[in-house]
Amino acid sequence: MNRPIRVLVAKVGLDGHDRGAKVIATALRDAGMEVIYTGLRQTPEMVVNAALQEDVDAIGVSILSGAHMTVFPKVLQLMKEKEMDDVLLTGGGIIPEEDMNVLNKMGVGKLFHPGANTHEIADYISKWVNNNRIF
């Protein structure tokens, strides 16, 4: 890949806690990625449209509100409608392990708990993009 990996970091819904998203955005930048941060209170449609406009390789959704079983499937559906088949949907937050497994089976990438190692997150995104993204 000739350009840096581009990642959109998003906060969806009414969740107003963005410290974790900002920490992840900084860590991904430090790992050499270009990061676009959407800010608070985005809709799934806003996230997917921004991802299309920015030509990102990955979307990372931070969610602490408990709405993960609504938000991730909706973002995934919109990505499929826009034929974003080679863009990673990943994220993290307060998500029970059982729900992570269900979301993974739907097609969402690896999800991370609060306090996850930021190097592990950056490595996961890099490996996924290098193995799956079509240029």
FENKA-V351910 format. One record per helix or strand. SS is the DSSP state (@ for helix, = for strand). FROM is the first residue (numbers start at 1). TO is the last residue. If there is no record, write none. Layout:
ss->SS from->FROM to->TO
ss->SS from->FROM to->TO
This chain:
ss->= from->6 to->12
ss->@ from->19 to->30
ss->= from->34 to->37
ss->= from->42 to->42
ss->@ from->44 to->54
ss->= from->58 to->63
ss->@ from->68 to->81
ss->= from->88 to->93
ss->@ from->97 to->106
ss->= from->111 to->112
ss->@ from->118 to->132
